[in-house]
C-alpha cells in the first residue's frame, strides 16, 4: 500500500516534539509545568494528560527504548492498516494502559503516576503476535473457544510482563497494552 506519510515516523516526531517541550519547561526554570505530561491520580484532575502522557518520556533512555520498540513493531503494523487507524489504536491503547496503571496501582496500594508509550508499543507487539497467519493457524487447529483464547492471551501478557519487568516500570500498563493488542490482533481490528 503506497502512502505518503508513515504513522510510525509521525509518532516518532511527536515523541521528539513532546520531549523537546518537556526539556524546555525544565530549561526555562518551569519544572512545575512538567505535570502536564504526566498522568497522575486522580485522573479527572488533568484529563489532558491522558493524551500527553502517552507521548512523553521520563529520560532520553526511556525515549530511545520506546522509539526503538516502536520502529520494530510500527513499520510492520502500519503496512496492514490506515494512517488514522494506526494513530487511533496507538493513542487509545496507550491511554487505556496508562489509566489502568494509575487506577489499579491505587486500588492495590499507592497510586503511581505514569508517562511513556510502552503500553501503546506493547499493544502493537500484541497485535503482531495475535494477528498473524501462524497464530491464526495454531488457534484453528487447537480449536480454542473465545474464552480459551482470552485465557491464553491473559497468560501470555502476564508472562511477557513479568519477563520484562524491572523496578520503576509500569507493569500494569505493559500488561494492559499487550492484552489489548492481542485481542485486537485476534480480531484483525486494524487490517484493511
C-alpha positions as YAML, in Angstrom:
chain: A
units: angstrom
residues:
- id: 1
  name: UNK
  ca: [0.00, 0.00, 0.00]
- id: 2
  name: UNK
  ca: [1.58, 3.26, -1.09]
- id: 3
  name: UNK
  ca: [1.31, 6.04, 1.42]
- id: 4
  name: UNK
  ca: [2.71, 9.50, 1.60]
- id: 5
  name: UNK
  ca: [3.18, 9.51, 5.39]
- id: 6
  name: UNK
  ca: [4.31, 6.85, 7.77]
- id: 7
  name: UNK
  ca: [2.33, 6.83, 11.04]
- id: 8
  name: UNK
  ca: [5.39, 5.33, 12.73]
- id: 9
  name: UNK
  ca: [7.59, 8.22, 11.62]
- id: 10
  name: UNK
  ca: [4.84, 10.67, 12.60]
- id: 11
  name: UNK
  ca: [4.67, 9.11, 16.07]
- id: 12
  name: UNK
  ca: [8.44, 9.33, 16.44]
- id: 13
  name: UNK
  ca: [8.20, 13.02, 15.52]
- id: 14
  name: UNK
  ca: [5.52, 13.56, 18.18]
- id: 15
  name: UNK
  ca: [7.80, 11.82, 20.70]
- id: 16
  name: UNK
  ca: [10.61, 14.23, 19.79]
- id: 17
  name: UNK
  ca: [8.43, 17.35, 19.95]
- id: 18
  name: UNK
  ca: [6.90, 16.39, 23.30]
- id: 19
  name: UNK
  ca: [10.32, 15.52, 24.74]
- id: 20
  name: UNK
  ca: [11.66, 18.88, 23.50]
- id: 21
  name: UNK
  ca: [8.76, 20.64, 25.25]
- id: 22
  name: UNK
  ca: [9.43, 18.66, 28.43]
- id: 23
  name: UNK
  ca: [13.10, 19.64, 28.28]
- id: 24
  name: UNK
  ca: [12.26, 23.27, 27.54]
- id: 25
  name: UNK
  ca: [10.00, 23.54, 30.59]
- id: 26
  name: UNK
  ca: [12.92, 22.47, 32.75]
- id: 27
  name: UNK
  ca: [15.47, 24.68, 30.99]
- id: 28
  name: UNK
  ca: [13.35, 27.82, 31.35]
- id: 29
  name: UNK
  ca: [13.00, 27.18, 35.05]
- id: 30
  name: UNK
  ca: [9.45, 25.89, 35.00]
- id: 31
  name: UNK
  ca: [9.71, 22.26, 36.10]
- id: 32
  name: UNK
  ca: [6.28, 22.75, 37.67]
- id: 33
  name: UNK
  ca: [4.87, 22.56, 34.14]
- id: 34
  name: UNK
  ca: [6.15, 19.01, 33.70]
- id: 35
  name: UNK
  ca: [2.91, 17.86, 35.30]
- id: 36
  name: UNK
  ca: [1.09, 18.47, 32.02]
- id: 37
  name: UNK
  ca: [2.94, 15.45, 30.63]
- id: 38
  name: UNK
  ca: [2.34, 13.00, 33.49]
- id: 39
  name: UNK
  ca: [-0.84, 11.02, 34.06]
- id: 40
  name: UNK
  ca: [-1.32, 11.13, 37.81]
- id: 41
  name: UNK
  ca: [-4.13, 10.35, 40.21]
- id: 42
  name: UNK
  ca: [-6.83, 11.45, 40.28]
- id: 43
  name: UNK
  ca: [-7.06, 11.20, 36.50]
- id: 44
  name: UNK
  ca: [-10.04, 13.56, 36.36]
- id: 45
  name: UNK
  ca: [-7.97, 16.49, 37.70]
- id: 46
  name: UNK
  ca: [-5.96, 16.83, 34.48]
- id: 47
  name: UNK
  ca: [-7.70, 14.83, 31.74]
- id: 48
  name: UNK
  ca: [-5.40, 16.22, 29.04]
- id: 49
  name: UNK
  ca: [-2.57, 14.19, 30.50]
- id: 50
  name: UNK
  ca: [-4.35, 11.06, 29.33]
- id: 51
  name: UNK
  ca: [-3.09, 12.03, 25.87]
- id: 52
  name: UNK
  ca: [0.15, 13.87, 26.61]
- id: 53
  name: UNK
  ca: [1.44, 11.10, 28.88]
- id: 54
  name: UNK
  ca: [1.34, 8.59, 26.01]
- id: 55
  name: UNK
  ca: [3.90, 10.62, 24.06]
- id: 56
  name: UNK
  ca: [6.01, 11.93, 26.96]
- id: 57
  name: UNK
  ca: [9.10, 10.20, 28.36]
- id: 58
  name: UNK
  ca: [10.97, 10.38, 31.63]
- id: 59
  name: UNK
  ca: [14.50, 10.37, 30.19]
- id: 60
  name: UNK
  ca: [16.49, 10.07, 26.99]
- id: 61
  name: UNK
  ca: [16.95, 6.36, 27.66]
- id: 62
  name: UNK
  ca: [13.20, 5.91, 28.11]
- id: 63
  name: UNK
  ca: [12.57, 7.80, 24.87]
- id: 64
  name: UNK
  ca: [15.14, 5.77, 22.92]
- id: 65
  name: UNK
  ca: [13.85, 2.43, 24.26]
- id: 66
  name: UNK
  ca: [10.27, 3.25, 23.27]
- id: 67
  name: UNK
  ca: [11.37, 4.67, 19.91]
- id: 68
  name: UNK
  ca: [13.35, 1.54, 19.02]
- id: 69
  name: UNK
  ca: [10.45, -0.72, 20.04]
- id: 70
  name: UNK
  ca: [8.03, 1.46, 18.07]
- id: 71
  name: UNK
  ca: [10.18, 1.17, 14.96]
- id: 72
  name: UNK
  ca: [10.34, -2.63, 15.29]
- id: 73
  name: UNK
  ca: [6.56, -3.06, 15.57]
- id: 74
  name: UNK
  ca: [5.22, 0.11, 13.99]
- id: 75
  name: UNK
  ca: [6.56, -0.30, 10.47]
- id: 76
  name: UNK
  ca: [5.06, -3.79, 10.28]
- id: 77
  name: UNK
  ca: [1.64, -2.83, 11.68]
- id: 78
  name: UNK
  ca: [1.35, 0.28, 9.51]
- id: 79
  name: UNK
  ca: [1.55, -1.89, 6.36]
- id: 80
  name: UNK
  ca: [-1.67, -3.61, 7.44]
- id: 81
  name: UNK
  ca: [-3.77, -0.59, 8.34]
- id: 82
  name: UNK
  ca: [-4.55, 3.03, 7.59]
- id: 83
  name: UNK
  ca: [-2.81, 6.10, 8.97]
- id: 84
  name: UNK
  ca: [-5.89, 7.04, 11.03]
- id: 85
  name: UNK
  ca: [-6.45, 3.56, 12.45]
- id: 86
  name: UNK
  ca: [-2.80, 3.27, 13.44]
- id: 87
  name: UNK
  ca: [-2.85, 6.57, 15.35]
- id: 88
  name: UNK
  ca: [-6.21, 5.91, 16.99]
- id: 89
  name: UNK
  ca: [-5.09, 2.44, 18.07]
- id: 90
  name: UNK
  ca: [-1.79, 3.77, 19.43]
- id: 91
  name: UNK
  ca: [-3.45, 6.60, 21.36]
- id: 92
  name: UNK
  ca: [-6.38, 4.57, 22.70]
- id: 93
  name: UNK
  ca: [-4.27, 1.60, 23.79]
- id: 94
  name: UNK
  ca: [-1.69, 3.94, 25.34]
- id: 95
  name: UNK
  ca: [-4.37, 5.91, 27.17]
- id: 96
  name: UNK
  ca: [-6.20, 2.84, 28.49]
- id: 97
  name: UNK
  ca: [-2.89, 1.29, 29.57]
- id: 98
  name: UNK
  ca: [-1.89, 4.49, 31.39]
- id: 99
  name: UNK
  ca: [-5.25, 4.90, 33.08]
- id: 100
  name: UNK
  ca: [-5.15, 1.25, 34.13]
- id: 101
  name: UNK
  ca: [-1.70, 1.75, 35.64]
- id: 102
  name: UNK
  ca: [-2.83, 4.74, 37.69]
- id: 103
  name: UNK
  ca: [-6.17, 3.30, 38.78]
- id: 104
  name: UNK
  ca: [-5.12, -0.28, 39.53]
- id: 105
  name: UNK
  ca: [-1.99, 0.69, 41.45]
- id: 106
  name: UNK
  ca: [-4.27, 2.92, 43.53]
- id: 107
  name: UNK
  ca: [-6.63, 0.04, 44.24]
- id: 108
  name: UNK
  ca: [-3.86, -2.28, 45.41]
- id: 109
  name: UNK
  ca: [-1.53, 0.22, 47.05]
- id: 110
  name: UNK
  ca: [-0.20, 3.69, 46.45]
- id: 111
  name: UNK
  ca: [-1.32, 5.05, 43.07]
- id: 112
  name: UNK
  ca: [1.55, 5.85, 40.75]
- id: 113
  name: UNK
  ca: [1.88, 8.46, 38.06]
- id: 114
  name: UNK
  ca: [2.82, 7.26, 34.59]
- id: 115
  name: UNK
  ca: [4.21, 8.53, 31.31]
- id: 116
  name: UNK
  ca: [5.58, 6.91, 28.20]
- id: 117
  name: UNK
  ca: [4.46, 5.00, 25.15]
- id: 118
  name: UNK
  ca: [5.34, 1.49, 26.27]
- id: 119
  name: UNK
  ca: [1.72, 0.45, 26.85]
- id: 120
  name: UNK
  ca: [0.87, 1.50, 23.29]
- id: 121
  name: UNK
  ca: [4.01, -0.11, 21.90]
- id: 122
  name: UNK
  ca: [3.21, -3.35, 23.73]
- id: 123
  name: UNK
  ca: [-0.21, -3.09, 22.06]
- id: 124
  name: UNK
  ca: [1.46, -3.01, 18.64]
- id: 125
  name: UNK
  ca: [3.54, -6.09, 19.50]
- id: 126
  name: UNK
  ca: [0.44, -7.86, 20.79]
- id: 127
  name: UNK
  ca: [-1.33, -7.05, 17.54]
- id: 128
  name: UNK
  ca: [1.52, -8.57, 15.56]
- id: 129
  name: UNK
  ca: [1.67, -11.64, 17.76]
- id: 130
  name: UNK
  ca: [-2.05, -12.47, 17.60]
- id: 131
  name: UNK
  ca: [-2.89, -11.10, 14.17]
- id: 132
  name: UNK
  ca: [-0.61, -13.21, 12.00]
- id: 133
  name: UNK
  ca: [-1.23, -16.34, 9.94]
- id: 134
  name: UNK
  ca: [0.82, -18.62, 12.16]
- id: 135
  name: UNK
  ca: [-1.18, -17.75, 15.28]
- id: 136
  name: UNK
  ca: [-4.47, -18.00, 13.38]
- id: 137
  name: UNK
  ca: [-3.46, -21.45, 12.09]
- id: 138
  name: UNK
  ca: [-2.48, -22.64, 15.57]
- id: 139
  name: UNK
  ca: [-5.74, -21.44, 17.10]
- id: 140
  name: UNK
  ca: [-7.78, -23.00, 14.30]
- id: 141
  name: UNK
  ca: [-6.06, -26.38, 14.83]
- id: 142
  name: UNK
  ca: [-6.36, -26.49, 18.60]
- id: 143
  name: UNK
  ca: [-9.92, -25.14, 18.40]
- id: 144
  name: UNK
  ca: [-9.96, -22.91, 21.42]
- id: 145
  name: UNK
  ca: [-13.19, -21.19, 22.31]
- id: 146
  name: UNK
  ca: [-13.12, -17.39, 22.50]
- id: 147
  name: UNK
  ca: [-12.93, -17.75, 26.30]
- id: 148
  name: UNK
  ca: [-10.00, -20.16, 25.93]
- id: 149
  name: UNK
  ca: [-8.21, -17.76, 23.60]
- id: 150
  name: UNK
  ca: [-8.75, -14.97, 26.11]
- id: 151
  name: UNK
  ca: [-7.20, -17.08, 28.87]
- id: 152
  name: UNK
  ca: [-4.20, -17.83, 26.62]
- id: 153
  name: UNK
  ca: [-3.83, -14.11, 25.86]
- id: 154
  name: UNK
  ca: [-4.02, -13.17, 29.54]
- id: 155
  name: UNK
  ca: [-1.39, -15.81, 30.35]
- id: 156
  name: UNK
  ca: [0.86, -14.64, 27.50]
- id: 157
  name: UNK
  ca: [0.52, -11.00, 28.58]
- id: 158
  name: UNK
  ca: [1.30, -11.96, 32.16]
- id: 159
  name: UNK
  ca: [4.41, -13.95, 31.18]
- id: 160
  name: UNK
  ca: [5.75, -11.19, 28.92]
- id: 161
  name: UNK
  ca: [5.02, -8.53, 31.55]
- id: 162
  name: UNK
  ca: [6.84, -10.46, 34.26]
- id: 163
  name: UNK
  ca: [9.76, -11.21, 31.92]
- id: 164
  name: UNK
  ca: [10.19, -7.54, 31.01]
- id: 165
  name: UNK
  ca: [9.52, -6.17, 34.47]
- id: 166
  name: UNK
  ca: [12.02, -4.19, 36.48]
- id: 167
  name: UNK
  ca: [11.76, -1.57, 39.22]
- id: 168
  name: UNK
  ca: [10.15, 1.65, 38.05]
- id: 169
  name: UNK
  ca: [8.46, 0.02, 35.05]
- id: 170
  name: UNK
  ca: [4.72, 0.43, 34.57]
- id: 171
  name: UNK
  ca: [3.90, -3.27, 34.67]
- id: 172
  name: UNK
  ca: [0.14, -2.80, 34.66]
- id: 173
  name: UNK
  ca: [0.39, -0.57, 31.58]
- id: 174
  name: UNK
  ca: [2.56, -3.14, 29.80]
- id: 175
  name: UNK
  ca: [0.14, -5.95, 30.65]
- id: 176
  name: UNK
  ca: [-2.95, -3.99, 29.58]
- id: 177
  name: UNK
  ca: [-1.31, -2.74, 26.38]
- id: 178
  name: UNK
  ca: [-0.18, -6.21, 25.36]
- id: 179
  name: UNK
  ca: [-3.54, -7.76, 26.21]
- id: 180
  name: UNK
  ca: [-5.43, -5.14, 24.20]
- id: 181
  name: UNK
  ca: [-3.05, -5.68, 21.29]
- id: 182
  name: UNK
  ca: [-3.52, -9.45, 21.45]
- id: 183
  name: UNK
  ca: [-7.31, -9.07, 21.45]
- id: 184
  name: UNK
  ca: [-7.22, -6.57, 18.59]
- id: 185
  name: UNK
  ca: [-4.85, -8.77, 16.60]
- id: 186
  name: UNK
  ca: [-7.04, -11.84, 17.06]
- id: 187
  name: UNK
  ca: [-9.96, -9.92, 15.55]
- id: 188
  name: UNK
  ca: [-7.72, -8.20, 12.96]
- id: 189
  name: UNK
  ca: [-9.18, -4.91, 14.11]
- id: 190
  name: UNK
  ca: [-6.68, -2.78, 12.19]
- id: 191
  name: UNK
  ca: [-6.43, -4.77, 8.96]
- id: 192
  name: UNK
  ca: [-7.78, -3.20, 5.80]
...
